[in-house]
Amino acid sequence: MLFSYAALTFGAETGHDVFRVRTARDTAGRAHQFGVASGTRAVVFVFLGPECPISQRYVPELNRLAAGQGTNGVEFFGVIAGQSMTRTQAAAFVKEYAIRYPVIFDEGLALARWLRPTHMPEAFVLKPDGDRLYRGRIDDWYQSPGKPRSVVQHRELRDAMDAARVGKMPRKFFAPPVGCYFEDWPAR
């Protein structure tokens, strides 16, 4: 497992969230660096639960959102975090659902401890330095678990990515995520 922790150079009083995890390996074992490529305007992490039906149903939309983002200044990653799943199981999920963007296997929960997701799926849009631009749902497709809407009206993740791409702040900083609870926190 490869994780690199960046030095925290700003105190909590500044509200600055500098990157605490700069590199990690995906489900296939490939290393990825976050926010360091030339031209990067934003880094997106979407926490997924392979056993969560809502995460499964969002894969096609996430594939659409991720398509071409690397060339548009947005790095897009899925994250499977937890100690109850193996890398092999996570890789099988990626293959079965034809996920077309890198999915980080956060076995040691380094990304999860930093970003503190509460649900799966839950999206985070960060500046290249780690400042948080957006956190929350992908869109308003689900009113609550088991209650999808027939028409999506608000696409917060897409809007946040579009804003970050042109150097603006998203209209929303937070939208409550809907999905399965993220419960794989280790005992403290």
C-alpha positions in Angstrom: 0.0 0.0 0.0 1.4 3.4 -1.0 0.3 6.6 0.7 2.1 9.8 1.0 1.1 12.4 3.6 1.8 16.0 2.7 3.0 18.3 5.4 0.2 20.3 7.0 1.3 23.9 6.7 -1.8 25.7 7.8 -3.5 25.5 11.2 -7.1 24.5 11.6 -7.9 28.2 12.4 -7.2 29.1 8.8 -9.8 26.7 7.4 -7.3 25.5 4.8 -7.5 21.8 3.9 -4.1 21.2 2.3 -3.7 17.8 0.7 -3.0 15.2 3.3 -2.8 12.3 0.9 -0.9 13.0 -2.4 -0.6 9.5 -3.8 -2.4 6.2 -3.5 -2.9 3.0 -5.5 -6.0 2.0 -7.5 -7.8 -1.3 -7.5 -5.3 -2.6 -10.2 -2.3 -1.6 -8.1 -1.3 1.5 -10.2 -0.1 4.5 -8.3 -1.8 7.9 -8.8 -0.7 11.3 -7.7 -3.4 13.9 -6.8 -3.4 17.6 -7.8 0.2 17.7 -9.1 -0.2 17.4 -12.8 0.3 20.6 -14.9 -3.0 22.3 -15.7 -4.9 20.6 -12.9 -7.8 22.8 -11.8 -9.6 20.4 -9.5 -9.4 16.9 -8.0 -12.6 14.9 -7.6 -13.0 11.9 -5.2 -16.3 10.0 -5.2 -16.6 7.4 -2.4 -18.3 4.3 -3.6 -19.8 1.3 -1.8 -19.6 -1.8 -4.0 -22.4 -3.4 -2.1 -24.5 -0.2 -2.1 -27.3 -0.2 -4.7 -27.2 3.6 -5.0 -23.5 3.5 -5.7 -24.0 0.8 -8.3 -26.8 2.8 -10.0 -24.7 5.9 -10.2 -21.8 4.3 -12.1 -23.1 5.2 -15.6 -23.6 8.9 -14.5 -20.1 8.9 -12.9 -18.6 7.4 -16.1 -20.2 10.3 -18.1 -18.9 12.9 -15.6 -15.4 11.5 -15.7 -15.2 11.2 -19.5 -12.5 13.5 -20.8 -11.9 15.3 -17.4 -8.1 14.7 -17.4 -7.8 16.8 -20.5 -10.1 19.5 -19.0 -8.0 20.1 -15.9 -10.1 17.9 -13.6 -8.7 14.7 -12.1 -11.5 12.2 -11.4 -11.2 9.3 -9.0 -13.6 6.8 -7.4 -12.6 5.7 -3.9 -13.4 2.3 -2.2 -12.5 2.7 1.4 -12.7 0.1 4.0 -11.0 -2.8 5.8 -13.9 -5.2 5.1 -13.2 -5.5 1.4 -10.1 -6.8 -0.4 -8.4 -5.2 -3.4 -9.5 -8.3 -5.4 -13.2 -7.7 -4.5 -12.9 -4.0 -5.3 -11.3 -4.7 -8.6 -14.1 -7.1 -9.4 -16.6 -4.3 -8.7 -14.8 -2.0 -11.1 -14.8 -4.7 -13.8 -18.4 -5.8 -13.3 -19.8 -2.3 -13.4 -17.4 -1.2 -16.2 -16.1 1.8 -14.3 -14.0 3.9 -16.7 -12.1 6.1 -14.3 -9.4 5.2 -11.7 -10.8 3.8 -8.4 -8.5 4.2 -5.5 -8.4 1.3 -3.0 -8.2 3.1 0.3 -7.5 0.0 2.5 -5.9 2.0 5.3 -8.6 4.7 5.2 -6.1 7.5 4.7 -8.4 9.4 2.3 -11.5 8.5 4.3 -9.9 9.9 7.5 -9.0 13.1 5.8 -12.2 13.8 3.9 -14.6 12.1 6.4 -17.4 10.8 4.1 -20.7 9.9 5.7 -22.4 8.2 2.8 -21.6 6.2 -0.4 -21.7 7.7 -2.9 -20.4 11.0 -1.7 -18.4 13.4 -3.8 -15.6 15.8 -2.9 -14.3 18.5 -5.3 -10.9 19.9 -4.2 -8.6 22.6 -5.5 -5.1 21.2 -6.5 -3.8 22.5 -3.1 -6.5 20.5 -1.3 -8.9 23.3 -0.4 -12.5 21.9 -0.5 -14.8 23.4 -3.1 -17.7 21.0 -2.8 -18.9 18.1 -0.7 -22.0 16.0 -1.0 -24.4 14.3 -3.4 -23.8 13.8 -7.1 -27.2 15.2 -8.0 -30.8 15.1 -6.7 -31.8 11.8 -8.4 -32.4 10.2 -5.0 -34.7 12.0 -2.5 -33.8 9.3 0.0 -32.7 5.7 -0.2 -35.1 3.7 -2.3 -36.9 6.9 -3.6 -35.4 8.0 -6.9 -36.9 10.9 -8.7 -38.1 10.6 -12.3 -36.3 13.8 -13.3 -33.0 15.1 -12.1 -33.2 18.9 -11.5 -29.9 19.7 -9.7 -26.5 18.4 -10.7 -24.3 19.7 -7.9 -21.2 17.6 -8.7 -21.2 18.5 -12.4 -21.8 22.2 -11.5 -18.9 22.1 -9.0 -16.6 20.5 -11.6 -17.6 23.1 -14.2 -17.0 26.0 -11.8 -13.6 24.7 -10.7 -12.5 24.1 -14.3 -12.8 27.9 -15.0 -11.4 29.0 -11.6 -14.7 29.9 -9.9 -16.4 28.8 -6.7 -19.3 26.4 -7.1 -22.8 27.8 -6.3 -23.1 25.2 -3.5 -20.4 24.2 -1.0 -22.5 21.3 0.3 -25.5 19.2 -0.6 -26.6 16.4 1.7 -25.6 13.0 0.2 -28.1 10.2 -0.2 -26.9 6.6 -0.1 -25.6 3.9 2.1 -23.9 5.0 5.3 -20.2 5.0 5.4 -19.6 2.8 8.5 -16.2 1.3 8.0 -14.4 3.4 10.6 -11.8 1.6 12.7 -12.1 1.5 16.4 -10.4 4.5 17.9 
